[in-house]
Amino acid sequence: MQKRISTLPFHDTPEQAQKLDAVIEGLKGHDGAVMPALHEDQEI
């Protein structure tokens, strides 16, 4: 059973989605890219 951290709904904006897509695209194919992607995502 997965524990729920928050009950607040999250709705991203089109601008945030576009920035996240750019981050993912820029790191695609690099080894160990998950953590850098998550760090950059926190800034968006």
ABEGO torsion letter per residue (X at the ends): XBBBABABBBBBBAAAAAAAAAAAAAABGBBGAAAAAAAAAAAX
